[in-house]
Amino acid sequence: MSKKLQGNGLFESSRMMLPEHKEAYLRQRQDLSKKTRPQLDEQEVERISMILAESMQLRKEVILVLFGELDRRELSGKVTRMDQQQKRVQFTHGDDSVWVQVADIVDVIC
């Protein structure tokens, strides 16, 4: 008997996947691996705010841990400005400067 007919061989040899199906499958797997945003308690929010203010006043370098749906990201540098109306901080590392939303900050490491 031919190998194609043994086990699940006939089905395996005739199966094909359309590009649309592959994209949908990959999108579904990515959606399953997404994480939810952690809820910080008041003490943790206050601690993060104090460290950010200290970094800005003393030009002290810190590491920001930022929330991401797929993984966490870390940025190291100094806080140069705080925009309280739009709830964001300007973070500088060397010559690079980036605005970070306060809601995206999960942790700050001194």
Phi and psi restraints in degrees (range 20) as a CNS / XPLOR table:
assign (resid 1 and name C) (resid 2 and name N)
       (resid 2 and name CA) (resid 2 and name C) 1.0 -69.6 20.0 2
assign (resid 2 and name N) (resid 2 and name CA)
       (resid 2 and name C) (resid 3 and name N) 1.0 149.9 20.0 2
assign (resid 2 and name C) (resid 3 and name N)
       (resid 3 and name CA) (resid 3 and name C) 1.0 -65.8 20.0 2
assign (resid 3 and name N) (resid 3 and name CA)
       (resid 3 and name C) (resid 4 and name N) 1.0 -28.8 20.0 2
assign (resid 3 and name C) (resid 4 and name N)
       (resid 4 and name CA) (resid 4 and name C) 1.0 -63.5 20.0 2
assign (resid 4 and name N) (resid 4 and name CA)
       (resid 4 and name C) (resid 5 and name N) 1.0 -27.1 20.0 2
assign (resid 4 and name C) (resid 5 and name N)
       (resid 5 and name CA) (resid 5 and name C) 1.0 -92.1 20.0 2
assign (resid 5 and name N) (resid 5 and name CA)
       (resid 5 and name C) (resid 6 and name N) 1.0 -7.0 20.0 2
assign (resid 5 and name C) (resid 6 and name N)
       (resid 6 and name CA) (resid 6 and name C) 1.0 -84.5 20.0 2
assign (resid 6 and name N) (resid 6 and name CA)
       (resid 6 and name C) (resid 7 and name N) 1.0 142.8 20.0 2
assign (resid 6 and name C) (resid 7 and name N)
       (resid 7 and name CA) (resid 7 and name C) 1.0 61.3 20.0 2
assign (resid 7 and name N) (resid 7 and name CA)
       (resid 7 and name C) (resid 8 and name N) 1.0 -123.0 20.0 2
assign (resid 7 and name C) (resid 8 and name N)
       (resid 8 and name CA) (resid 8 and name C) 1.0 -109.6 20.0 2
assign (resid 8 and name N) (resid 8 and name CA)
       (resid 8 and name C) (resid 9 and name N) 1.0 22.7 20.0 2
assign (resid 8 and name C) (resid 9 and name N)
       (resid 9 and name CA) (resid 9 and name C) 1.0 -62.3 20.0 2
assign (resid 9 and name N) (resid 9 and name CA)
       (resid 9 and name C) (resid 10 and name N) 1.0 -39.9 20.0 2
assign (resid 9 and name C) (resid 10 and name N)
       (resid 10 and name CA) (resid 10 and name C) 1.0 -63.8 20.0 2
assign (resid 10 and name N) (resid 10 and name CA)
       (resid 10 and name C) (resid 11 and name N) 1.0 -43.3 20.0 2
assign (resid 10 and name C) (resid 11 and name N)
       (resid 11 and name CA) (resid 11 and name C) 1.0 -67.4 20.0 2
assign (resid 11 and name N) (resid 11 and name CA)
       (resid 11 and name C) (resid 12 and name N) 1.0 -44.0 20.0 2
assign (resid 11 and name C) (resid 12 and name N)
       (resid 12 and name CA) (resid 12 and name C) 1.0 -61.8 20.0 2
assign (resid 12 and name N) (resid 12 and name CA)
       (resid 12 and name C) (resid 13 and name N) 1.0 -37.3 20.0 2
assign (resid 12 and name C) (resid 13 and name N)
       (resid 13 and name CA) (resid 13 and name C) 1.0 -77.4 20.0 2
assign (resid 13 and name N) (resid 13 and name CA)
       (resid 13 and name C) (resid 14 and name N) 1.0 -19.2 20.0 2
assign (resid 13 and name C) (resid 14 and name N)
       (resid 14 and name CA) (resid 14 and name C) 1.0 -103.9 20.0 2
assign (resid 14 and name N) (resid 14 and name CA)
       (resid 14 and name C) (resid 15 and name N) 1.0 0.4 20.0 2
assign (resid 14 and name C) (resid 15 and name N)
       (resid 15 and name CA) (resid 15 and name C) 1.0 -83.5 20.0 2
assign (resid 15 and name N) (resid 15 and name CA)
       (resid 15 and name C) (resid 16 and name N) 1.0 142.8 20.0 2
assign (resid 15 and name C) (resid 16 and name N)
       (resid 16 and name CA) (resid 16 and name C) 1.0 -144.1 20.0 2
assign (resid 16 and name N) (resid 16 and name CA)
       (resid 16 and name C) (resid 17 and name N) 1.0 157.9 20.0 2
assign (resid 16 and name C) (resid 17 and name N)
       (resid 17 and name CA) (resid 17 and name C) 1.0 -123.3 20.0 2
assign (resid 17 and name N) (resid 17 and name CA)
       (resid 17 and name C) (resid 18 and name N) 1.0 126.3 20.0 2
assign (resid 17 and name C) (resid 18 and name N)
       (resid 18 and name CA) (resid 18 and name C) 1.0 -74.6 20.0 2
assign (resid 18 and name N) (resid 18 and name CA)
       (resid 18 and name C) (resid 19 and name N) 1.0 152.6 20.0 2
assign (resid 18 and name C) (resid 19 and name N)
       (resid 19 and name CA) (resid 19 and name C) 1.0 -57.7 20.0 2
assign (resid 19 and name N) (resid 19 and name CA)
       (resid 19 and name C) (resid 20 and name N) 1.0 -34.7 20.0 2
assign (resid 19 and name C) (resid 20 and name N)
       (resid 20 and name CA) (resid 20 and name C) 1.0 -65.0 20.0 2
assign (resid 20 and name N) (resid 20 and name CA)
       (resid 20 and name C) (resid 21 and name N) 1.0 -38.3 20.0 2
assign (resid 20 and name C) (resid 21 and name N)
       (resid 21 and name CA) (resid 21 and name C) 1.0 -67.5 20.0 2
assign (resid 21 and name N) (resid 21 and name CA)
       (resid 21 and name C) (resid 22 and name N) 1.0 -40.3 20.0 2
assign (resid 21 and name C) (resid 22 and name N)
       (resid 22 and name CA) (resid 22 and name C) 1.0 -64.0 20.0 2
assign (resid 22 and name N) (resid 22 and name CA)
       (resid 22 and name C) (resid 23 and name N) 1.0 -43.1 20.0 2
assign (resid 22 and name C) (resid 23 and name N)
       (resid 23 and name CA) (resid 23 and name C) 1.0 -63.1 20.0 2
assign (resid 23 and name N) (resid 23 and name CA)
       (resid 23 and name C) (resid 24 and name N) 1.0 -42.5 20.0 2
assign (resid 23 and name C) (resid 24 and name N)
       (resid 24 and name CA) (resid 24 and name C) 1.0 -64.4 20.0 2
assign (resid 24 and name N) (resid 24 and name CA)
       (resid 24 and name C) (resid 25 and name N) 1.0 -40.3 20.0 2
assign (resid 24 and name C) (resid 25 and name N)
       (resid 25 and name CA) (resid 25 and name C) 1.0 -63.0 20.0 2
assign (resid 25 and name N) (resid 25 and name CA)
       (resid 25 and name C) (resid 26 and name N) 1.0 -46.2 20.0 2
assign (resid 25 and name C) (resid 26 and name N)
       (resid 26 and name CA) (resid 26 and name C) 1.0 -65.7 20.0 2
assign (resid 26 and name N) (resid 26 and name CA)
       (resid 26 and name C) (resid 27 and name N) 1.0 -39.1 20.0 2
assign (resid 26 and name C) (resid 27 and name N)
       (resid 27 and name CA) (resid 27 and name C) 1.0 -63.6 20.0 2
assign (resid 27 and name N) (resid 27 and name CA)
       (resid 27 and name C) (resid 28 and name N) 1.0 -40.4 20.0 2
assign (resid 27 and name C) (resid 28 and name N)
       (resid 28 and name CA) (resid 28 and name C) 1.0 -65.7 20.0 2
assign (resid 28 and name N) (resid 28 and name CA)
       (resid 28 and name C) (resid 29 and name N) 1.0 -42.3 20.0 2
assign (resid 28 and name C) (resid 29 and name N)
       (resid 29 and name CA) (resid 29 and name C) 1.0 -62.8 20.0 2
assign (resid 29 and name N) (resid 29 and name CA)
       (resid 29 and name C) (resid 30 and name N) 1.0 -38.4 20.0 2
assign (resid 29 and name C) (resid 30 and name N)
       (resid 30 and name CA) (resid 30 and name C) 1.0 -67.6 20.0 2
assign (resid 30 and name N) (resid 30 and name CA)
       (resid 30 and name C) (resid 31 and name N) 1.0 -39.9 20.0 2
assign (resid 30 and name C) (resid 31 and name N)
       (resid 31 and name CA) (resid 31 and name C) 1.0 -63.3 20.0 2
assign (resid 31 and name N) (resid 31 and name CA)
       (resid 31 and name C) (resid 32 and name N) 1.0 -36.0 20.0 2
assign (resid 31 and name C) (resid 32 and name N)
       (resid 32 and name CA) (resid 32 and name C) 1.0 -68.5 20.0 2
assign (resid 32 and name N) (resid 32 and name CA)
       (resid 32 and name C) (resid 33 and name N) 1.0 -28.6 20.0 2
assign (resid 32 and name C) (resid 33 and name N)
       (resid 33 and name CA) (resid 33 and name C) 1.0 -89.5 20.0 2
assign (resid 33 and name N) (resid 33 and name CA)
       (resid 33 and name C) (resid 34 and name N) 1.0 -0.9 20.0 2
assign (resid 33 and name C) (resid 34 and name N)
       (resid 34 and name CA) (resid 34 and name C) 1.0 -68.8 20.0 2
assign (resid 34 and name N) (resid 34 and name CA)
       (resid 34 and name C) (resid 35 and name N) 1.0 144.9 20.0 2
assign (resid 34 and name C) (resid 35 and name N)
       (resid 35 and name CA) (resid 35 and name C) 1.0 -106.4 20.0 2
assign (resid 35 and name N) (resid 35 and name CA)
       (resid 35 and name C) (resid 36 and name N) 1.0 157.2 20.0 2
assign (resid 35 and name C) (resid 36 and name N)
       (resid 36 and name CA) (resid 36 and name C) 1.0 -92.9 20.0 2
assign (resid 36 and name N) (resid 36 and name CA)
       (resid 36 and name C) (resid 37 and name N) 1.0 152.3 20.0 2
assign (resid 36 and name C) (resid 37 and name N)
       (resid 37 and name CA) (resid 37 and name C) 1.0 -70.4 20.0 2
assign (resid 37 and name N) (resid 37 and name CA)
       (resid 37 and name C) (resid 38 and name N) 1.0 127.9 20.0 2
assign (resid 37 and name C) (resid 38 and name N)
       (resid 38 and name CA) (resid 38 and name C) 1.0 -71.0 20.0 2
assign (resid 38 and name N) (resid 38 and name CA)
       (resid 38 and name C) (resid 39 and name N) 1.0 144.6 20.0 2
assign (resid 38 and name C) (resid 39 and name N)
       (resid 39 and name CA) (resid 39 and name C) 1.0 -93.2 20.0 2
assign (resid 39 and name N) (resid 39 and name CA)
       (resid 39 and name C) (resid 40 and name N) 1.0 118.6 20.0 2
assign (resid 39 and name C) (resid 40 and name N)
       (resid 40 and name CA) (resid 40 and name C) 1.0 -89.9 20.0 2
assign (resid 40 and name N) (resid 40 and name CA)
       (resid 40 and name C) (resid 41 and name N) 1.0 140.1 20.0 2
assign (resid 40 and name C) (resid 41 and name N)
       (resid 41 and name CA) (resid 41 and name C) 1.0 -79.5 20.0 2
assign (resid 41 and name N) (resid 41 and name CA)
       (resid 41 and name C) (resid 42 and name N) 1.0 170.4 20.0 2
assign (resid 41 and name C) (resid 42 and name N)
       (resid 42 and name CA) (resid 42 and name C) 1.0 -60.7 20.0 2
assign (resid 42 and name N) (resid 42 and name CA)
       (resid 42 and name C) (resid 43 and name N) 1.0 -39.0 20.0 2
assign (resid 42 and name C) (resid 43 and name N)
       (resid 43 and name CA) (resid 43 and name C) 1.0 -64.4 20.0 2
assign (resid 43 and name N) (resid 43 and name CA)
       (resid 43 and name C) (resid 44 and name N) 1.0 -40.7 20.0 2
assign (resid 43 and name C) (resid 44 and name N)
       (resid 44 and name CA) (resid 44 and name C) 1.0 -67.6 20.0 2
assign (resid 44 and name N) (resid 44 and name CA)
       (resid 44 and name C) (resid 45 and name N) 1.0 -40.7 20.0 2
assign (resid 44 and name C) (resid 45 and name N)
       (resid 45 and name CA) (resid 45 and name C) 1.0 -62.7 20.0 2
assign (resid 45 and name N) (resid 45 and name CA)
       (resid 45 and name C) (resid 46 and name N) 1.0 -41.2 20.0 2
assign (resid 45 and name C) (resid 46 and name N)
       (resid 46 and name CA) (resid 46 and name C) 1.0 -66.0 20.0 2
assign (resid 46 and name N) (resid 46 and name CA)
       (resid 46 and name C) (resid 47 and name N) 1.0 -40.7 20.0 2
assign (resid 46 and name C) (resid 47 and name N)
       (resid 47 and name CA) (resid 47 and name C) 1.0 -61.9 20.0 2
assign (resid 47 and name N) (resid 47 and name CA)
       (resid 47 and name C) (resid 48 and name N) 1.0 -44.0 20.0 2
assign (resid 47 and name C) (resid 48 and name N)
       (resid 48 and name CA) (resid 48 and name C) 1.0 -63.8 20.0 2
assign (resid 48 and name N) (resid 48 and name CA)
       (resid 48 and name C) (resid 49 and name N) 1.0 -42.7 20.0 2
assign (resid 48 and name C) (resid 49 and name N)
       (resid 49 and name CA) (resid 49 and name C) 1.0 -61.9 20.0 2
assign (resid 49 and name N) (resid 49 and name CA)
       (resid 49 and name C) (resid 50 and name N) 1.0 -42.0 20.0 2
assign (resid 49 and name C) (resid 50 and name N)
       (resid 50 and name CA) (resid 50 and name C) 1.0 -64.8 20.0 2
assign (resid 50 and name N) (resid 50 and name CA)
       (resid 50 and name C) (resid 51 and name N) 1.0 -41.5 20.0 2
assign (resid 50 and name C) (resid 51 and name N)
       (resid 51 and name CA) (resid 51 and name C) 1.0 -67.3 20.0 2
assign (resid 51 and name N) (resid 51 and name CA)
       (resid 51 and name C) (resid 52 and name N) 1.0 -39.5 20.0 2
assign (resid 51 and name C) (resid 52 and name N)
       (resid 52 and name CA) (resid 52 and name C) 1.0 -64.4 20.0 2
assign (resid 52 and name N) (resid 52 and name CA)
       (resid 52 and name C) (resid 53 and name N) 1.0 -43.2 20.0 2
assign (resid 52 and name C) (resid 53 and name N)
       (resid 53 and name CA) (resid 53 and name C) 1.0 -64.3 20.0 2
assign (resid 53 and name N) (resid 53 and name CA)
       (resid 53 and name C) (resid 54 and name N) 1.0 -40.2 20.0 2
assign (resid 53 and name C) (resid 54 and name N)
       (resid 54 and name CA) (resid 54 and name C) 1.0 -64.5 20.0 2
assign (resid 54 and name N) (resid 54 and name CA)
       (resid 54 and name C) (resid 55 and name N) 1.0 -40.5 20.0 2
assign (resid 54 and name C) (resid 55 and name N)
       (resid 55 and name CA) (resid 55 and name C) 1.0 -62.1 20.0 2
assign (resid 55 and name N) (resid 55 and name CA)
       (resid 55 and name C) (resid 56 and name N) 1.0 -39.6 20.0 2
assign (resid 55 and name C) (resid 56 and name N)
       (resid 56 and name CA) (resid 56 and name C) 1.0 -70.4 20.0 2
assign (resid 56 and name N) (resid 56 and name CA)
       (resid 56 and name C) (resid 57 and name N) 1.0 -43.8 20.0 2
assign (resid 56 and name C) (resid 57 and name N)
       (resid 57 and name CA) (resid 57 and name C) 1.0 -71.4 20.0 2
assign (resid 57 and name N) (resid 57 and name CA)
       (resid 57 and name C) (resid 58 and name N) 1.0 -43.1 20.0 2
assign (resid 57 and name C) (resid 58 and name N)
       (resid 58 and name CA) (resid 58 and name C) 1.0 -97.6 20.0 2
assign (resid 58 and name N) (resid 58 and name CA)
       (resid 58 and name C) (resid 59 and name N) 1.0 3.8 20.0 2
assign (resid 58 and name C) (resid 59 and name N)
       (resid 59 and name CA) (resid 59 and name C) 1.0 54.0 20.0 2
assign (resid 59 and name N) (resid 59 and name CA)
       (resid 59 and name C) (resid 60 and name N) 1.0 42.6 20.0 2
assign (resid 59 and name C) (resid 60 and name N)
       (resid 60 and name CA) (resid 60 and name C) 1.0 -92.3 20.0 2
assign (resid 60 and name N) (resid 60 and name CA)
       (resid 60 and name C) (resid 61 and name N) 1.0 134.7 20.0 2
assign (resid 60 and name C) (resid 61 and name N)
       (resid 61 and name CA) (resid 61 and name C) 1.0 -80.5 20.0 2
assign (resid 61 and name N) (resid 61 and name CA)
       (resid 61 and name C) (resid 62 and name N) 1.0 135.4 20.0 2
assign (resid 61 and name C) (resid 62 and name N)
       (resid 62 and name CA) (resid 62 and name C) 1.0 -135.1 20.0 2
assign (resid 62 and name N) (resid 62 and name CA)
       (resid 62 and name C) (resid 63 and name N) 1.0 169.5 20.0 2
assign (resid 62 and name C) (resid 63 and name N)
       (resid 63 and name CA) (resid 63 and name C) 1.0 -115.9 20.0 2
assign (resid 63 and name N) (resid 63 and name CA)
       (resid 63 and name C) (resid 64 and name N) 1.0 123.0 20.0 2
assign (resid 63 and name C) (resid 64 and name N)
       (resid 64 and name CA) (resid 64 and name C) 1.0 -93.9 20.0 2
assign (resid 64 and name N) (resid 64 and name CA)
       (resid 64 and name C) (resid 65 and name N) 1.0 132.9 20.0 2
assign (resid 64 and name C) (resid 65 and name N)
       (resid 65 and name CA) (resid 65 and name C) 1.0 -103.6 20.0 2
assign (resid 65 and name N) (resid 65 and name CA)
       (resid 65 and name C) (resid 66 and name N) 1.0 116.8 20.0 2
assign (resid 65 and name C) (resid 66 and name N)
       (resid 66 and name CA) (resid 66 and name C) 1.0 -107.0 20.0 2
assign (resid 66 and name N) (resid 66 and name CA)
       (resid 66 and name C) (resid 67 and name N) 1.0 143.5 20.0 2
assign (resid 66 and name C) (resid 67 and name N)
       (resid 67 and name CA) (resid 67 and name C) 1.0 -74.7 20.0 2
assign (resid 67 and name N) (resid 67 and name CA)
       (resid 67 and name C) (resid 68 and name N) 1.0 139.5 20.0 2
assign (resid 67 and name C) (resid 68 and name N)
       (resid 68 and name CA) (resid 68 and name C) 1.0 -140.2 20.0 2
assign (resid 68 and name N) (resid 68 and name CA)
       (resid 68 and name C) (resid 69 and name N) 1.0 145.9 20.0 2
assign (resid 68 and name C) (resid 69 and name N)
       (resid 69 and name CA) (resid 69 and name C) 1.0 -63.6 20.0 2
assign (resid 69 and name N) (resid 69 and name CA)
       (resid 69 and name C) (resid 70 and name N) 1.0 -30.8 20.0 2
assign (resid 69 and name C) (resid 70 and name N)
       (resid 70 and name CA) (resid 70 and name C) 1.0 -99.8 20.0 2
assign (resid 70 and name N) (resid 70 and name CA)
       (resid 70 and name C) (resid 71 and name N) 1.0 -36.5 20.0 2
assign (resid 70 and name C) (resid 71 and name N)
       (resid 71 and name CA) (resid 71 and name C) 1.0 -158.8 20.0 2
assign (resid 71 and name N) (resid 71 and name CA)
       (resid 71 and name C) (resid 72 and name N) 1.0 167.4 20.0 2
assign (resid 71 and name C) (resid 72 and name N)
       (resid 72 and name CA) (resid 72 and name C) 1.0 -87.2 20.0 2
assign (resid 72 and name N) (resid 72 and name CA)
       (resid 72 and name C) (resid 73 and name N) 1.0 151.3 20.0 2
assign (resid 72 and name C) (resid 73 and name N)
       (resid 73 and name CA) (resid 73 and name C) 1.0 -125.3 20.0 2
assign (resid 73 and name N) (resid 73 and name CA)
       (resid 73 and name C) (resid 74 and name N) 1.0 144.8 20.0 2
assign (resid 73 and name C) (resid 74 and name N)
       (resid 74 and name CA) (resid 74 and name C) 1.0 -118.6 20.0 2
assign (resid 74 and name N) (resid 74 and name CA)
       (resid 74 and name C) (resid 75 and name N) 1.0 137.3 20.0 2
assign (resid 74 and name C) (resid 75 and name N)
       (resid 75 and name CA) (resid 75 and name C) 1.0 -125.0 20.0 2
assign (resid 75 and name N) (resid 75 and name CA)
       (resid 75 and name C) (resid 76 and name N) 1.0 134.6 20.0 2
assign (resid 75 and name C) (resid 76 and name N)
       (resid 76 and name CA) (resid 76 and name C) 1.0 -113.8 20.0 2
assign (resid 76 and name N) (resid 76 and name CA)
       (resid 76 and name C) (resid 77 and name N) 1.0 142.7 20.0 2
assign (resid 76 and name C) (resid 77 and name N)
       (resid 77 and name CA) (resid 77 and name C) 1.0 159.6 20.0 2
assign (resid 77 and name N) (resid 77 and name CA)
       (resid 77 and name C) (resid 78 and name N) 1.0 -156.5 20.0 2
assign (resid 77 and name C) (resid 78 and name N)
       (resid 78 and name CA) (resid 78 and name C) 1.0 -123.7 20.0 2
assign (resid 78 and name N) (resid 78 and name CA)
       (resid 78 and name C) (resid 79 and name N) 1.0 147.1 20.0 2
assign (resid 78 and name C) (resid 79 and name N)
       (resid 79 and name CA) (resid 79 and name C) 1.0 -81.2 20.0 2
assign (resid 79 and name N) (resid 79 and name CA)
       (resid 79 and name C) (resid 80 and name N) 1.0 125.5 20.0 2
assign (resid 79 and name C) (resid 80 and name N)
       (resid 80 and name CA) (resid 80 and name C) 1.0 -106.1 20.0 2
assign (resid 80 and name N) (resid 80 and name CA)
       (resid 80 and name C) (resid 81 and name N) 1.0 -31.7 20.0 2
assign (resid 80 and name C) (resid 81 and name N)
       (resid 81 and name CA) (resid 81 and name C) 1.0 -146.9 20.0 2
assign (resid 81 and name N) (resid 81 and name CA)
       (resid 81 and name C) (resid 82 and name N) 1.0 153.3 20.0 2
assign (resid 81 and name C) (resid 82 and name N)
       (resid 82 and name CA) (resid 82 and name C) 1.0 -126.1 20.0 2
assign (resid 82 and name N) (resid 82 and name CA)
       (resid 82 and name C) (resid 83 and name N) 1.0 128.5 20.0 2
assign (resid 82 and name C) (resid 83 and name N)
       (resid 83 and name CA) (resid 83 and name C) 1.0 -109.5 20.0 2
assign (resid 83 and name N) (resid 83 and name CA)
       (resid 83 and name C) (resid 84 and name N) 1.0 100.7 20.0 2
assign (resid 83 and name C) (resid 84 and name N)
       (resid 84 and name CA) (resid 84 and name C) 1.0 -75.0 20.0 2
assign (resid 84 and name N) (resid 84 and name CA)
       (resid 84 and name C) (resid 85 and name N) 1.0 -27.4 20.0 2
assign (resid 84 and name C) (resid 85 and name N)
       (resid 85 and name CA) (resid 85 and name C) 1.0 -67.6 20.0 2
assign (resid 85 and name N) (resid 85 and name CA)
       (resid 85 and name C) (resid 86 and name N) 1.0 -45.7 20.0 2
assign (resid 85 and name C) (resid 86 and name N)
       (resid 86 and name CA) (resid 86 and name C) 1.0 -94.1 20.0 2
assign (resid 86 and name N) (resid 86 and name CA)
       (resid 86 and name C) (resid 87 and name N) 1.0 2.0 20.0 2
assign (resid 86 and name C) (resid 87 and name N)
       (resid 87 and name CA) (resid 87 and name C) 1.0 52.7 20.0 2
assign (resid 87 and name N) (resid 87 and name CA)
       (resid 87 and name C) (resid 88 and name N) 1.0 61.2 20.0 2
assign (resid 87 and name C) (resid 88 and name N)
       (resid 88 and name CA) (resid 88 and name C) 1.0 -147.2 20.0 2
assign (resid 88 and name N) (resid 88 and name CA)
       (resid 88 and name C) (resid 89 and name N) 1.0 160.7 20.0 2
assign (resid 88 and name C) (resid 89 and name N)
       (resid 89 and name CA) (resid 89 and name C) 1.0 -126.9 20.0 2
assign (resid 89 and name N) (resid 89 and name CA)
       (resid 89 and name C) (resid 90 and name N) 1.0 147.0 20.0 2
assign (resid 89 and name C) (resid 90 and name N)
       (resid 90 and name CA) (resid 90 and name C) 1.0 -94.1 20.0 2
assign (resid 90 and name N) (resid 90 and name CA)
       (resid 90 and name C) (resid 91 and name N) 1.0 125.3 20.0 2
assign (resid 90 and name C) (resid 91 and name N)
       (resid 91 and name CA) (resid 91 and name C) 1.0 -116.8 20.0 2
assign (resid 91 and name N) (resid 91 and name CA)
       (resid 91 and name C) (resid 92 and name N) 1.0 129.2 20.0 2
assign (resid 91 and name C) (resid 92 and name N)
       (resid 92 and name CA) (resid 92 and name C) 1.0 -122.8 20.0 2
assign (resid 92 and name N) (resid 92 and name CA)
       (resid 92 and name C) (resid 93 and name N) 1.0 133.8 20.0 2
assign (resid 92 and name C) (resid 93 and name N)
       (resid 93 and name CA) (resid 93 and name C) 1.0 -132.2 20.0 2
assign (resid 93 and name N) (resid 93 and name CA)
       (resid 93 and name C) (resid 94 and name N) 1.0 108.7 20.0 2
assign (resid 93 and name C) (resid 94 and name N)
       (resid 94 and name CA) (resid 94 and name C) 1.0 66.8 20.0 2
assign (resid 94 and name N) (resid 94 and name CA)
       (resid 94 and name C) (resid 95 and name N) 1.0 -122.5 20.0 2
assign (resid 94 and name C) (resid 95 and name N)
       (resid 95 and name CA) (resid 95 and name C) 1.0 -93.9 20.0 2
assign (resid 95 and name N) (resid 95 and name CA)
       (resid 95 and name C) (resid 96 and name N) 1.0 -10.7 20.0 2
assign (resid 95 and name C) (resid 96 and name N)
       (resid 96 and name CA) (resid 96 and name C) 1.0 -84.8 20.0 2
assign (resid 96 and name N) (resid 96 and name CA)
       (resid 96 and name C) (resid 97 and name N) 1.0 137.3 20.0 2
assign (resid 96 and name C) (resid 97 and name N)
       (resid 97 and name CA) (resid 97 and name C) 1.0 -133.0 20.0 2
assign (resid 97 and name N) (resid 97 and name CA)
       (resid 97 and name C) (resid 98 and name N) 1.0 137.1 20.0 2
assign (resid 97 and name C) (resid 98 and name N)
       (resid 98 and name CA) (resid 98 and name C) 1.0 -143.0 20.0 2
assign (resid 98 and name N) (resid 98 and name CA)
       (resid 98 and name C) (resid 99 and name N) 1.0 142.7 20.0 2
assign (resid 98 and name C) (resid 99 and name N)
       (resid 99 and name CA) (resid 99 and name C) 1.0 -90.4 20.0 2
assign (resid 99 and name N) (resid 99 and name CA)
       (resid 99 and name C) (resid 100 and name N) 1.0 132.6 20.0 2
assign (resid 99 and name C) (resid 100 and name N)
       (resid 100 and name CA) (resid 100 and name C) 1.0 -121.8 20.0 2
assign (resid 100 and name N) (resid 100 and name CA)
       (resid 100 and name C) (resid 101 and name N) 1.0 130.0 20.0 2
assign (resid 100 and name C) (resid 101 and name N)
       (resid 101 and name CA) (resid 101 and name C) 1.0 -70.0 20.0 2
assign (resid 101 and name N) (resid 101 and name CA)
       (resid 101 and name C) (resid 102 and name N) 1.0 135.1 20.0 2
assign (resid 101 and name C) (resid 102 and name N)
       (resid 102 and name CA) (resid 102 and name C) 1.0 -62.0 20.0 2
assign (resid 102 and name N) (resid 102 and name CA)
       (resid 102 and name C) (resid 103 and name N) 1.0 -34.1 20.0 2
assign (resid 102 and name C) (resid 103 and name N)
       (resid 103 and name CA) (resid 103 and name C) 1.0 -63.7 20.0 2
assign (resid 103 and name N) (resid 103 and name CA)
       (resid 103 and name C) (resid 104 and name N) 1.0 -24.0 20.0 2
assign (resid 103 and name C) (resid 104 and name N)
       (resid 104 and name CA) (resid 104 and name C) 1.0 -82.3 20.0 2
assign (resid 104 and name N) (resid 104 and name CA)
       (resid 104 and name C) (resid 105 and name N) 1.0 -12.8 20.0 2
assign (resid 104 and name C) (resid 105 and name N)
       (resid 105 and name CA) (resid 105 and name C) 1.0 -81.0 20.0 2
assign (resid 105 and name N) (resid 105 and name CA)
       (resid 105 and name C) (resid 106 and name N) 1.0 120.3 20.0 2
assign (resid 105 and name C) (resid 106 and name N)
       (resid 106 and name CA) (resid 106 and name C) 1.0 -96.8 20.0 2
assign (resid 106 and name N) (resid 106 and name CA)
       (resid 106 and name C) (resid 107 and name N) 1.0 -35.8 20.0 2
assign (resid 106 and name C) (resid 107 and name N)
       (resid 107 and name CA) (resid 107 and name C) 1.0 -156.5 20.0 2
assign (resid 107 and name N) (resid 107 and name CA)
       (resid 107 and name C) (resid 108 and name N) 1.0 157.2 20.0 2
assign (resid 107 and name C) (resid 108 and name N)
       (resid 108 and name CA) (resid 108 and name C) 1.0 -130.5 20.0 2
assign (resid 108 and name N) (resid 108 and name CA)
       (resid 108 and name C) (resid 109 and name N) 1.0 130.2 20.0 2
assign (resid 108 and name C) (resid 109 and name N)
       (resid 109 and name CA) (resid 109 and name C) 1.0 -111.5 20.0 2
assign (resid 109 and name N) (resid 109 and name CA)
       (resid 109 and name C) (resid 110 and name N) 1.0 126.0 20.0 2
